[in-house]
């Protein structure tokens, strides 16, 4: 549920495993502070939420934001692509333009920034593409722009995709996922690439696709680094679930505060 506070016009979200406790807390909160009860949360930070409580289903999407991005960059009427990037694409610094045209530069940075917001919220399928494109925001070349436009073509065909969580899933309240690495994937630095996705109740709750911080000397070493990074995130998320289950924790945190906290704790902001 959401509560709007007249103090600095802040929006606070409340969640709890016990509905009676949640309603009692909301009533006491509004009795002491000025504010209004806005009902169930349907959107937050541009993310759309659709819930079917009897069926135990929740959908998270950014359909309207994705449509706005496509229309802003005049790609709404483009021919959709089947993949985020063309198979075999390898972007390099040699393709960069040391003095890009200002309008060209702004367009590229705008596309990459918009993709980053989608990746951070609901689109793990764009994570690798965003990771590659973001390395060249300072001096983008035509090859980088072509790759960015290809991602938008893929987004056109999948702009309404959503993450589905189902409490009737086989692995209820169980963390599981995949992790992999691409050895020496970065042509410029020869650093490897880590990619993982963690699932809970049928939907992705955490994902990552980025260049590793060190240079691995073998595929085994790259896999070890990737597994370590994924293991840290699983351990972090497991502790959150354990604390919530044991204490039946009531969260009363503004959307800006919880976003900043999760970014500081794990470098990510995902849906738990």
PALONU-922200 format. One record per residue (C-alpha): residue in one letter; residue number from 0; x, y, z. Coordinates in steps of 0.2 Angstrom, whole numbers. Layout:
N
<rec><residuo>A</residuo><num>NUM</num><xx>X</xx><yy>Y</yy><zz>Z</zz></rec>
...
//
This chain:
272
<rec><residuo>X</residuo><num>0</num><xx>0</xx><yy>0</yy><zz>0</zz></rec>
<rec><residuo>X</residuo><num>1</num><xx>5</xx><yy>18</yy><zz>-2</zz></rec>
<rec><residuo>X</residuo><num>2</num><xx>4</xx><yy>33</yy><zz>9</zz></rec>
<rec><residuo>X</residuo><num>3</num><xx>6</xx><yy>51</yy><zz>4</zz></rec>
<rec><residuo>X</residuo><num>4</num><xx>13</xx><yy>63</yy><zz>17</zz></rec>
<rec><residuo>X</residuo><num>5</num><xx>10</xx><yy>81</yy><zz>16</zz></rec>
<rec><residuo>X</residuo><num>6</num><xx>27</xx><yy>84</yy><zz>24</zz></rec>
<rec><residuo>X</residuo><num>7</num><xx>39</xx><yy>87</yy><zz>9</zz></rec>
<rec><residuo>X</residuo><num>8</num><xx>26</xx><yy>78</yy><zz>-2</zz></rec>
<rec><residuo>X</residuo><num>9</num><xx>34</xx><yy>61</yy><zz>1</zz></rec>
<rec><residuo>X</residuo><num>10</num><xx>27</xx><yy>44</yy><zz>-4</zz></rec>
<rec><residuo>X</residuo><num>11</num><xx>29</xx><yy>30</yy><zz>8</zz></rec>
<rec><residuo>X</residuo><num>12</num><xx>26</xx><yy>12</yy><zz>4</zz></rec>
<rec><residuo>X</residuo><num>13</num><xx>21</xx><yy>-1</yy><zz>17</zz></rec>
<rec><residuo>X</residuo><num>14</num><xx>22</xx><yy>-20</yy><zz>16</zz></rec>
<rec><residuo>X</residuo><num>15</num><xx>20</xx><yy>-34</yy><zz>29</zz></rec>
<rec><residuo>X</residuo><num>16</num><xx>16</xx><yy>-52</yy><zz>29</zz></rec>
<rec><residuo>X</residuo><num>17</num><xx>2</xx><yy>-49</yy><zz>41</zz></rec>
<rec><residuo>X</residuo><num>18</num><xx>-13</xx><yy>-39</yy><zz>34</zz></rec>
<rec><residuo>X</residuo><num>19</num><xx>-20</xx><yy>-35</yy><zz>51</zz></rec>
<rec><residuo>X</residuo><num>20</num><xx>-3</xx><yy>-28</yy><zz>57</zz></rec>
<rec><residuo>X</residuo><num>21</num><xx>-1</xx><yy>-18</yy><zz>42</zz></rec>
<rec><residuo>X</residuo><num>22</num><xx>-19</xx><yy>-10</yy><zz>44</zz></rec>
<rec><residuo>X</residuo><num>23</num><xx>-16</xx><yy>-6</yy><zz>62</zz></rec>
<rec><residuo>X</residuo><num>24</num><xx>1</xx><yy>2</yy><zz>58</zz></rec>
<rec><residuo>X</residuo><num>25</num><xx>-6</xx><yy>12</yy><zz>44</zz></rec>
<rec><residuo>X</residuo><num>26</num><xx>-20</xx><yy>18</yy><zz>56</zz></rec>
<rec><residuo>X</residuo><num>27</num><xx>-8</xx><yy>23</yy><zz>70</zz></rec>
<rec><residuo>X</residuo><num>28</num><xx>4</xx><yy>32</yy><zz>58</zz></rec>
<rec><residuo>X</residuo><num>29</num><xx>-10</xx><yy>43</yy><zz>50</zz></rec>
<rec><residuo>X</residuo><num>30</num><xx>-17</xx><yy>47</yy><zz>67</zz></rec>
<rec><residuo>X</residuo><num>31</num><xx>0</xx><yy>55</yy><zz>72</zz></rec>
<rec><residuo>X</residuo><num>32</num><xx>6</xx><yy>62</yy><zz>55</zz></rec>
<rec><residuo>X</residuo><num>33</num><xx>-3</xx><yy>71</yy><zz>41</zz></rec>
<rec><residuo>X</residuo><num>34</num><xx>-5</xx><yy>61</yy><zz>26</zz></rec>
<rec><residuo>X</residuo><num>35</num><xx>-17</xx><yy>51</yy><zz>15</zz></rec>
<rec><residuo>X</residuo><num>36</num><xx>-20</xx><yy>33</yy><zz>11</zz></rec>
<rec><residuo>X</residuo><num>37</num><xx>-17</xx><yy>30</yy><zz>-7</zz></rec>
<rec><residuo>X</residuo><num>38</num><xx>-22</xx><yy>11</yy><zz>-8</zz></rec>
<rec><residuo>X</residuo><num>39</num><xx>-12</xx><yy>-3</yy><zz>-16</zz></rec>
<rec><residuo>X</residuo><num>40</num><xx>3</xx><yy>2</yy><zz>-25</zz></rec>
<rec><residuo>X</residuo><num>41</num><xx>1</xx><yy>1</yy><zz>-44</zz></rec>
<rec><residuo>X</residuo><num>42</num><xx>17</xx><yy>11</yy><zz>-50</zz></rec>
<rec><residuo>X</residuo><num>43</num><xx>33</xx><yy>16</yy><zz>-42</zz></rec>
<rec><residuo>X</residuo><num>44</num><xx>48</xx><yy>24</yy><zz>-50</zz></rec>
<rec><residuo>X</residuo><num>45</num><xx>40</xx><yy>21</yy><zz>-67</zz></rec>
<rec><residuo>X</residuo><num>46</num><xx>38</xx><yy>2</yy><zz>-64</zz></rec>
<rec><residuo>X</residuo><num>47</num><xx>20</xx><yy>-4</yy><zz>-66</zz></rec>
<rec><residuo>X</residuo><num>48</num><xx>13</xx><yy>-17</yy><zz>-54</zz></rec>
<rec><residuo>X</residuo><num>49</num><xx>-1</xx><yy>-29</yy><zz>-57</zz></rec>
<rec><residuo>X</residuo><num>50</num><xx>-7</xx><yy>-40</yy><zz>-43</zz></rec>
<rec><residuo>X</residuo><num>51</num><xx>-19</xx><yy>-55</yy><zz>-43</zz></rec>
<rec><residuo>X</residuo><num>52</num><xx>-19</xx><yy>-59</yy><zz>-24</zz></rec>
<rec><residuo>X</residuo><num>53</num><xx>-31</xx><yy>-74</yy><zz>-25</zz></rec>
<rec><residuo>X</residuo><num>54</num><xx>-21</xx><yy>-82</yy><zz>-39</zz></rec>
<rec><residuo>X</residuo><num>55</num><xx>-4</xx><yy>-78</yy><zz>-30</zz></rec>
<rec><residuo>X</residuo><num>56</num><xx>2</xx><yy>-68</yy><zz>-46</zz></rec>
<rec><residuo>X</residuo><num>57</num><xx>12</xx><yy>-52</yy><zz>-47</zz></rec>
<rec><residuo>X</residuo><num>58</num><xx>18</xx><yy>-44</yy><zz>-63</zz></rec>
<rec><residuo>X</residuo><num>59</num><xx>31</xx><yy>-30</yy><zz>-65</zz></rec>
<rec><residuo>X</residuo><num>60</num><xx>34</xx><yy>-21</yy><zz>-81</zz></rec>
<rec><residuo>X</residuo><num>61</num><xx>39</xx><yy>-4</yy><zz>-88</zz></rec>
<rec><residuo>X</residuo><num>62</num><xx>28</xx><yy>-5</yy><zz>-104</zz></rec>
<rec><residuo>X</residuo><num>63</num><xx>24</xx><yy>14</yy><zz>-104</zz></rec>
<rec><residuo>X</residuo><num>64</num><xx>42</xx><yy>19</yy><zz>-100</zz></rec>
<rec><residuo>X</residuo><num>65</num><xx>48</xx><yy>8</yy><zz>-114</zz></rec>
<rec><residuo>X</residuo><num>66</num><xx>35</xx><yy>15</yy><zz>-126</zz></rec>
<rec><residuo>X</residuo><num>67</num><xx>40</xx><yy>33</yy><zz>-121</zz></rec>
<rec><residuo>X</residuo><num>68</num><xx>59</xx><yy>29</yy><zz>-125</zz></rec>
<rec><residuo>X</residuo><num>69</num><xx>55</xx><yy>22</yy><zz>-142</zz></rec>
<rec><residuo>X</residuo><num>70</num><xx>44</xx><yy>37</yy><zz>-147</zz></rec>
<rec><residuo>X</residuo><num>71</num><xx>57</xx><yy>49</yy><zz>-140</zz></rec>
<rec><residuo>X</residuo><num>72</num><xx>71</xx><yy>42</yy><zz>-151</zz></rec>
<rec><residuo>X</residuo><num>73</num><xx>59</xx><yy>39</yy><zz>-166</zz></rec>
<rec><residuo>X</residuo><num>74</num><xx>60</xx><yy>20</yy><zz>-166</zz></rec>
<rec><residuo>X</residuo><num>75</num><xx>42</xx><yy>16</yy><zz>-163</zz></rec>
<rec><residuo>X</residuo><num>76</num><xx>38</xx><yy>12</yy><zz>-181</zz></rec>
<rec><residuo>X</residuo><num>77</num><xx>54</xx><yy>3</yy><zz>-184</zz></rec>
<rec><residuo>X</residuo><num>78</num><xx>55</xx><yy>-16</yy><zz>-189</zz></rec>
<rec><residuo>X</residuo><num>79</num><xx>58</xx><yy>-26</yy><zz>-173</zz></rec>
<rec><residuo>X</residuo><num>80</num><xx>73</xx><yy>-37</yy><zz>-170</zz></rec>
<rec><residuo>X</residuo><num>81</num><xx>74</xx><yy>-54</yy><zz>-163</zz></rec>
<rec><residuo>X</residuo><num>82</num><xx>89</xx><yy>-52</yy><zz>-152</zz></rec>
<rec><residuo>X</residuo><num>83</num><xx>96</xx><yy>-37</yy><zz>-141</zz></rec>
<rec><residuo>X</residuo><num>84</num><xx>112</xx><yy>-37</yy><zz>-152</zz></rec>
<rec><residuo>X</residuo><num>85</num><xx>117</xx><yy>-45</yy><zz>-168</zz></rec>
<rec><residuo>X</residuo><num>86</num><xx>126</xx><yy>-62</yy><zz>-165</zz></rec>
<rec><residuo>X</residuo><num>87</num><xx>145</xx><yy>-60</yy><zz>-164</zz></rec>
<rec><residuo>X</residuo><num>88</num><xx>145</xx><yy>-41</yy><zz>-161</zz></rec>
<rec><residuo>X</residuo><num>89</num><xx>161</xx><yy>-35</yy><zz>-152</zz></rec>
<rec><residuo>X</residuo><num>90</num><xx>162</xx><yy>-16</yy><zz>-149</zz></rec>
<rec><residuo>X</residuo><num>91</num><xx>179</xx><yy>-9</yy><zz>-147</zz></rec>
<rec><residuo>X</residuo><num>92</num><xx>188</xx><yy>8</yy><zz>-143</zz></rec>
<rec><residuo>X</residuo><num>93</num><xx>195</xx><yy>8</yy><zz>-161</zz></rec>
<rec><residuo>X</residuo><num>94</num><xx>177</xx><yy>11</yy><zz>-167</zz></rec>
<rec><residuo>X</residuo><num>95</num><xx>176</xx><yy>27</yy><zz>-156</zz></rec>
<rec><residuo>X</residuo><num>96</num><xx>175</xx><yy>45</yy><zz>-162</zz></rec>
<rec><residuo>X</residuo><num>97</num><xx>186</xx><yy>56</yy><zz>-152</zz></rec>
<rec><residuo>X</residuo><num>98</num><xx>176</xx><yy>71</yy><zz>-157</zz></rec>
<rec><residuo>X</residuo><num>99</num><xx>158</xx><yy>66</yy><zz>-159</zz></rec>
<rec><residuo>X</residuo><num>100</num><xx>145</xx><yy>78</yy><zz>-166</zz></rec>
<rec><residuo>X</residuo><num>101</num><xx>136</xx><yy>85</yy><zz>-150</zz></rec>
<rec><residuo>X</residuo><num>102</num><xx>118</xx><yy>80</yy><zz>-156</zz></rec>
<rec><residuo>X</residuo><num>103</num><xx>125</xx><yy>63</yy><zz>-160</zz></rec>
<rec><residuo>X</residuo><num>104</num><xx>133</xx><yy>62</yy><zz>-143</zz></rec>
<rec><residuo>X</residuo><num>105</num><xx>117</xx><yy>67</yy><zz>-134</zz></rec>
<rec><residuo>X</residuo><num>106</num><xx>106</xx><yy>55</yy><zz>-143</zz></rec>
<rec><residuo>X</residuo><num>107</num><xx>118</xx><yy>40</yy><zz>-139</zz></rec>
<rec><residuo>X</residuo><num>108</num><xx>120</xx><yy>45</yy><zz>-121</zz></rec>
<rec><residuo>X</residuo><num>109</num><xx>101</xx><yy>47</yy><zz>-120</zz></rec>
<rec><residuo>X</residuo><num>110</num><xx>98</xx><yy>29</yy><zz>-127</zz></rec>
<rec><residuo>X</residuo><num>111</num><xx>110</xx><yy>21</yy><zz>-116</zz></rec>
<rec><residuo>X</residuo><num>112</num><xx>104</xx><yy>30</yy><zz>-100</zz></rec>
<rec><residuo>X</residuo><num>113</num><xx>86</xx><yy>25</yy><zz>-104</zz></rec>
<rec><residuo>X</residuo><num>114</num><xx>91</xx><yy>7</yy><zz>-107</zz></rec>
<rec><residuo>X</residuo><num>115</num><xx>100</xx><yy>7</yy><zz>-90</zz></rec>
<rec><residuo>X</residuo><num>116</num><xx>84</xx><yy>12</yy><zz>-81</zz></rec>
<rec><residuo>X</residuo><num>117</num><xx>75</xx><yy>-3</yy><zz>-90</zz></rec>
<rec><residuo>X</residuo><num>118</num><xx>89</xx><yy>-15</yy><zz>-85</zz></rec>
<rec><residuo>X</residuo><num>119</num><xx>89</xx><yy>-9</yy><zz>-67</zz></rec>
<rec><residuo>X</residuo><num>120</num><xx>71</xx><yy>-12</yy><zz>-65</zz></rec>
<rec><residuo>X</residuo><num>121</num><xx>63</xx><yy>-25</yy><zz>-75</zz></rec>
<rec><residuo>X</residuo><num>122</num><xx>73</xx><yy>-30</yy><zz>-91</zz></rec>
<rec><residuo>X</residuo><num>123</num><xx>87</xx><yy>-43</yy><zz>-87</zz></rec>
<rec><residuo>X</residuo><num>124</num><xx>87</xx><yy>-47</yy><zz>-105</zz></rec>
<rec><residuo>X</residuo><num>125</num><xx>95</xx><yy>-31</yy><zz>-110</zz></rec>
<rec><residuo>X</residuo><num>126</num><xx>109</xx><yy>-31</yy><zz>-96</zz></rec>
<rec><residuo>X</residuo><num>127</num><xx>123</xx><yy>-37</yy><zz>-108</zz></rec>
<rec><residuo>X</residuo><num>128</num><xx>119</xx><yy>-25</yy><zz>-121</zz></rec>
<rec><residuo>X</residuo><num>129</num><xx>118</xx><yy>-10</yy><zz>-109</zz></rec>
<rec><residuo>X</residuo><num>130</num><xx>135</xx><yy>-16</yy><zz>-101</zz></rec>
<rec><residuo>X</residuo><num>131</num><xx>143</xx><yy>-16</yy><zz>-119</zz></rec>
<rec><residuo>X</residuo><num>132</num><xx>135</xx><yy>1</yy><zz>-124</zz></rec>
<rec><residuo>X</residuo><num>133</num><xx>139</xx><yy>10</yy><zz>-108</zz></rec>
<rec><residuo>X</residuo><num>134</num><xx>158</xx><yy>8</yy><zz>-110</zz></rec>
<rec><residuo>X</residuo><num>135</num><xx>158</xx><yy>20</yy><zz>-125</zz></rec>
<rec><residuo>X</residuo><num>136</num><xx>146</xx><yy>34</yy><zz>-119</zz></rec>
<rec><residuo>X</residuo><num>137</num><xx>161</xx><yy>46</yy><zz>-119</zz></rec>
<rec><residuo>X</residuo><num>138</num><xx>167</xx><yy>44</yy><zz>-137</zz></rec>
<rec><residuo>X</residuo><num>139</num><xx>153</xx><yy>34</yy><zz>-146</zz></rec>
<rec><residuo>X</residuo><num>140</num><xx>156</xx><yy>30</yy><zz>-165</zz></rec>
<rec><residuo>X</residuo><num>141</num><xx>144</xx><yy>25</yy><zz>-178</zz></rec>
<rec><residuo>X</residuo><num>142</num><xx>146</xx><yy>6</yy><zz>-174</zz></rec>
<rec><residuo>X</residuo><num>143</num><xx>141</xx><yy>10</yy><zz>-156</zz></rec>
<rec><residuo>X</residuo><num>144</num><xx>126</xx><yy>20</yy><zz>-162</zz></rec>
<rec><residuo>X</residuo><num>145</num><xx>121</xx><yy>6</yy><zz>-174</zz></rec>
<rec><residuo>X</residuo><num>146</num><xx>122</xx><yy>-7</yy><zz>-160</zz></rec>
<rec><residuo>X</residuo><num>147</num><xx>111</xx><yy>5</yy><zz>-149</zz></rec>
<rec><residuo>X</residuo><num>148</num><xx>98</xx><yy>7</yy><zz>-162</zz></rec>
<rec><residuo>X</residuo><num>149</num><xx>97</xx><yy>-12</yy><zz>-164</zz></rec>
<rec><residuo>X</residuo><num>150</num><xx>94</xx><yy>-14</yy><zz>-145</zz></rec>
<rec><residuo>X</residuo><num>151</num><xx>79</xx><yy>-2</yy><zz>-148</zz></rec>
<rec><residuo>X</residuo><num>152</num><xx>73</xx><yy>-12</yy><zz>-162</zz></rec>
<rec><residuo>X</residuo><num>153</num><xx>73</xx><yy>-27</yy><zz>-150</zz></rec>
<rec><residuo>X</residuo><num>154</num><xx>64</xx><yy>-17</yy><zz>-137</zz></rec>
<rec><residuo>X</residuo><num>155</num><xx>51</xx><yy>-12</yy><zz>-150</zz></rec>
<rec><residuo>X</residuo><num>156</num><xx>46</xx><yy>-31</yy><zz>-151</zz></rec>
<rec><residuo>X</residuo><num>157</num><xx>47</xx><yy>-34</yy><zz>-132</zz></rec>
<rec><residuo>X</residuo><num>158</num><xx>42</xx><yy>-17</yy><zz>-125</zz></rec>
<rec><residuo>X</residuo><num>159</num><xx>27</xx><yy>-25</yy><zz>-115</zz></rec>
<rec><residuo>X</residuo><num>160</num><xx>37</xx><yy>-39</yy><zz>-108</zz></rec>
<rec><residuo>X</residuo><num>161</num><xx>35</xx><yy>-41</yy><zz>-89</zz></rec>
<rec><residuo>X</residuo><num>162</num><xx>42</xx><yy>-51</yy><zz>-74</zz></rec>
<rec><residuo>X</residuo><num>163</num><xx>30</xx><yy>-64</yy><zz>-67</zz></rec>
<rec><residuo>X</residuo><num>164</num><xx>30</xx><yy>-70</yy><zz>-49</zz></rec>
<rec><residuo>X</residuo><num>165</num><xx>19</xx><yy>-84</yy><zz>-44</zz></rec>
<rec><residuo>X</residuo><num>166</num><xx>17</xx><yy>-91</yy><zz>-27</zz></rec>
<rec><residuo>X</residuo><num>167</num><xx>11</xx><yy>-107</yy><zz>-34</zz></rec>
<rec><residuo>X</residuo><num>168</num><xx>28</xx><yy>-110</yy><zz>-42</zz></rec>
<rec><residuo>X</residuo><num>169</num><xx>37</xx><yy>-127</yy><zz>-39</zz></rec>
<rec><residuo>X</residuo><num>170</num><xx>51</xx><yy>-119</yy><zz>-29</zz></rec>
<rec><residuo>X</residuo><num>171</num><xx>41</xx><yy>-107</yy><zz>-18</zz></rec>
<rec><residuo>X</residuo><num>172</num><xx>51</xx><yy>-95</yy><zz>-8</zz></rec>
<rec><residuo>X</residuo><num>173</num><xx>67</xx><yy>-103</yy><zz>-14</zz></rec>
<rec><residuo>X</residuo><num>174</num><xx>82</xx><yy>-94</yy><zz>-22</zz></rec>
<rec><residuo>X</residuo><num>175</num><xx>89</xx><yy>-102</yy><zz>-38</zz></rec>
<rec><residuo>X</residuo><num>176</num><xx>97</xx><yy>-96</yy><zz>-54</zz></rec>
<rec><residuo>X</residuo><num>177</num><xx>111</xx><yy>-97</yy><zz>-66</zz></rec>
<rec><residuo>X</residuo><num>178</num><xx>129</xx><yy>-90</yy><zz>-67</zz></rec>
<rec><residuo>X</residuo><num>179</num><xx>141</xx><yy>-90</yy><zz>-82</zz></rec>
<rec><residuo>X</residuo><num>180</num><xx>157</xx><yy>-80</yy><zz>-88</zz></rec>
<rec><residuo>X</residuo><num>181</num><xx>164</xx><yy>-76</yy><zz>-105</zz></rec>
<rec><residuo>X</residuo><num>182</num><xx>183</xx><yy>-77</yy><zz>-104</zz></rec>
<rec><residuo>X</residuo><num>183</num><xx>193</xx><yy>-62</yy><zz>-110</zz></rec>
<rec><residuo>X</residuo><num>184</num><xx>177</xx><yy>-55</yy><zz>-118</zz></rec>
<rec><residuo>X</residuo><num>185</num><xx>182</xx><yy>-37</yy><zz>-118</zz></rec>
<rec><residuo>X</residuo><num>186</num><xx>193</xx><yy>-34</yy><zz>-133</zz></rec>
<rec><residuo>X</residuo><num>187</num><xx>201</xx><yy>-19</yy><zz>-126</zz></rec>
<rec><residuo>X</residuo><num>188</num><xx>206</xx><yy>-24</yy><zz>-109</zz></rec>
<rec><residuo>X</residuo><num>189</num><xx>205</xx><yy>-43</yy><zz>-111</zz></rec>
<rec><residuo>X</residuo><num>190</num><xx>195</xx><yy>-44</yy><zz>-95</zz></rec>
<rec><residuo>X</residuo><num>191</num><xx>181</xx><yy>-57</yy><zz>-93</zz></rec>
<rec><residuo>X</residuo><num>192</num><xx>163</xx><yy>-54</yy><zz>-92</zz></rec>
<rec><residuo>X</residuo><num>193</num><xx>151</xx><yy>-60</yy><zz>-78</zz></rec>
<rec><residuo>X</residuo><num>194</num><xx>133</xx><yy>-64</yy><zz>-80</zz></rec>
<rec><residuo>X</residuo><num>195</num><xx>120</xx><yy>-71</yy><zz>-68</zz></rec>
<rec><residuo>X</residuo><num>196</num><xx>102</xx><yy>-71</yy><zz>-64</zz></rec>
<rec><residuo>X</residuo><num>197</num><xx>93</xx><yy>-76</yy><zz>-47</zz></rec>
<rec><residuo>X</residuo><num>198</num><xx>75</xx><yy>-81</yy><zz>-47</zz></rec>
<rec><residuo>X</residuo><num>199</num><xx>62</xx><yy>-82</yy><zz>-33</zz></rec>
<rec><residuo>X</residuo><num>200</num><xx>45</xx><yy>-88</yy><zz>-35</zz></rec>
<rec><residuo>X</residuo><num>201</num><xx>46</xx><yy>-90</yy><zz>-54</zz></rec>
<rec><residuo>X</residuo><num>202</num><xx>53</xx><yy>-72</yy><zz>-58</zz></rec>
<rec><residuo>X</residuo><num>203</num><xx>70</xx><yy>-64</yy><zz>-58</zz></rec>
<rec><residuo>X</residuo><num>204</num><xx>74</xx><yy>-54</yy><zz>-42</zz></rec>
<rec><residuo>X</residuo><num>205</num><xx>92</xx><yy>-50</yy><zz>-46</zz></rec>
<rec><residuo>X</residuo><num>206</num><xx>104</xx><yy>-50</yy><zz>-61</zz></rec>
<rec><residuo>X</residuo><num>207</num><xx>120</xx><yy>-44</yy><zz>-67</zz></rec>
<rec><residuo>X</residuo><num>208</num><xx>130</xx><yy>-43</yy><zz>-83</zz></rec>
<rec><residuo>X</residuo><num>209</num><xx>147</xx><yy>-33</yy><zz>-82</zz></rec>
<rec><residuo>X</residuo><num>210</num><xx>165</xx><yy>-34</yy><zz>-85</zz></rec>
<rec><residuo>X</residuo><num>211</num><xx>175</xx><yy>-42</yy><zz>-71</zz></rec>
<rec><residuo>X</residuo><num>212</num><xx>187</xx><yy>-31</yy><zz>-61</zz></rec>
<rec><residuo>X</residuo><num>213</num><xx>202</xx><yy>-42</yy><zz>-64</zz></rec>
<rec><residuo>X</residuo><num>214</num><xx>211</xx><yy>-50</yy><zz>-78</zz></rec>
<rec><residuo>X</residuo><num>215</num><xx>208</xx><yy>-69</yy><zz>-78</zz></rec>
<rec><residuo>X</residuo><num>216</num><xx>222</xx><yy>-81</yy><zz>-84</zz></rec>
<rec><residuo>X</residuo><num>217</num><xx>210</xx><yy>-95</yy><zz>-89</zz></rec>
<rec><residuo>X</residuo><num>218</num><xx>192</xx><yy>-99</yy><zz>-92</zz></rec>
<rec><residuo>X</residuo><num>219</num><xx>192</xx><yy>-108</yy><zz>-75</zz></rec>
<rec><residuo>X</residuo><num>220</num><xx>198</xx><yy>-93</yy><zz>-66</zz></rec>
<rec><residuo>X</residuo><num>221</num><xx>185</xx><yy>-82</yy><zz>-75</zz></rec>
<rec><residuo>X</residuo><num>222</num><xx>171</xx><yy>-95</yy><zz>-69</zz></rec>
<rec><residuo>X</residuo><num>223</num><xx>178</xx><yy>-94</yy><zz>-51</zz></rec>
<rec><residuo>X</residuo><num>224</num><xx>176</xx><yy>-75</yy><zz>-51</zz></rec>
<rec><residuo>X</residuo><num>225</num><xx>159</xx><yy>-76</yy><zz>-58</zz></rec>
<rec><residuo>X</residuo><num>226</num><xx>153</xx><yy>-89</yy><zz>-46</zz></rec>
<rec><residuo>X</residuo><num>227</num><xx>160</xx><yy>-79</yy><zz>-31</zz></rec>
<rec><residuo>X</residuo><num>228</num><xx>151</xx><yy>-63</yy><zz>-37</zz></rec>
<rec><residuo>X</residuo><num>229</num><xx>135</xx><yy>-73</yy><zz>-39</zz></rec>
<rec><residuo>X</residuo><num>230</num><xx>137</xx><yy>-82</yy><zz>-22</zz></rec>
<rec><residuo>X</residuo><num>231</num><xx>139</xx><yy>-65</yy><zz>-13</zz></rec>
<rec><residuo>X</residuo><num>232</num><xx>123</xx><yy>-59</yy><zz>-20</zz></rec>
<rec><residuo>X</residuo><num>233</num><xx>114</xx><yy>-75</yy><zz>-16</zz></rec>
<rec><residuo>X</residuo><num>234</num><xx>120</xx><yy>-74</yy><zz>2</zz></rec>
<rec><residuo>X</residuo><num>235</num><xx>115</xx><yy>-56</yy><zz>4</zz></rec>
<rec><residuo>X</residuo><num>236</num><xx>97</xx><yy>-60</yy><zz>-3</zz></rec>
<rec><residuo>X</residuo><num>237</num><xx>96</xx><yy>-75</yy><zz>8</zz></rec>
<rec><residuo>X</residuo><num>238</num><xx>99</xx><yy>-65</yy><zz>24</zz></rec>
<rec><residuo>X</residuo><num>239</num><xx>86</xx><yy>-53</yy><zz>19</zz></rec>
<rec><residuo>X</residuo><num>240</num><xx>73</xx><yy>-67</yy><zz>17</zz></rec>
<rec><residuo>X</residuo><num>241</num><xx>78</xx><yy>-76</yy><zz>33</zz></rec>
<rec><residuo>X</residuo><num>242</num><xx>76</xx><yy>-60</yy><zz>43</zz></rec>
<rec><residuo>X</residuo><num>243</num><xx>60</xx><yy>-56</yy><zz>35</zz></rec>
<rec><residuo>X</residuo><num>244</num><xx>53</xx><yy>-73</yy><zz>39</zz></rec>
<rec><residuo>X</residuo><num>245</num><xx>59</xx><yy>-74</yy><zz>57</zz></rec>
<rec><residuo>X</residuo><num>246</num><xx>54</xx><yy>-57</yy><zz>62</zz></rec>
<rec><residuo>X</residuo><num>247</num><xx>39</xx><yy>-54</yy><zz>50</zz></rec>
<rec><residuo>X</residuo><num>248</num><xx>47</xx><yy>-37</yy><zz>47</zz></rec>
<rec><residuo>X</residuo><num>249</num><xx>36</xx><yy>-22</yy><zz>43</zz></rec>
<rec><residuo>X</residuo><num>250</num><xx>44</xx><yy>-11</yy><zz>31</zz></rec>
<rec><residuo>X</residuo><num>251</num><xx>40</xx><yy>7</yy><zz>31</zz></rec>
<rec><residuo>X</residuo><num>252</num><xx>53</xx><yy>15</yy><zz>20</zz></rec>
<rec><residuo>X</residuo><num>253</num><xx>51</xx><yy>29</yy><zz>7</zz></rec>
<rec><residuo>X</residuo><num>254</num><xx>54</xx><yy>23</yy><zz>-11</zz></rec>
<rec><residuo>X</residuo><num>255</num><xx>69</xx><yy>34</yy><zz>-12</zz></rec>
<rec><residuo>X</residuo><num>256</num><xx>77</xx><yy>28</yy><zz>4</zz></rec>
<rec><residuo>X</residuo><num>257</num><xx>75</xx><yy>10</yy><zz>0</zz></rec>
<rec><residuo>X</residuo><num>258</num><xx>82</xx><yy>13</yy><zz>-17</zz></rec>
<rec><residuo>X</residuo><num>259</num><xx>97</xx><yy>21</yy><zz>-10</zz></rec>
<rec><residuo>X</residuo><num>260</num><xx>99</xx><yy>8</yy><zz>4</zz></rec>
<rec><residuo>X</residuo><num>261</num><xx>100</xx><yy>-7</yy><zz>-8</zz></rec>
<rec><residuo>X</residuo><num>262</num><xx>112</xx><yy>2</yy><zz>-20</zz></rec>
<rec><residuo>X</residuo><num>263</num><xx>123</xx><yy>5</yy><zz>-6</zz></rec>
<rec><residuo>X</residuo><num>264</num><xx>122</xx><yy>-12</yy><zz>1</zz></rec>
<rec><residuo>X</residuo><num>265</num><xx>124</xx><yy>-23</yy><zz>-15</zz></rec>
<rec><residuo>X</residuo><num>266</num><xx>126</xx><yy>-11</yy><zz>-29</zz></rec>
<rec><residuo>X</residuo><num>267</num><xx>109</xx><yy>-17</yy><zz>-36</zz></rec>
<rec><residuo>X</residuo><num>268</num><xx>91</xx><yy>-12</yy><zz>-34</zz></rec>
<rec><residuo>X</residuo><num>269</num><xx>80</xx><yy>-27</yy><zz>-37</zz></rec>
<rec><residuo>X</residuo><num>270</num><xx>63</xx><yy>-34</yy><zz>-32</zz></rec>
<rec><residuo>X</residuo><num>271</num><xx>62</xx><yy>-45</yy><zz>-16</zz></rec>
//
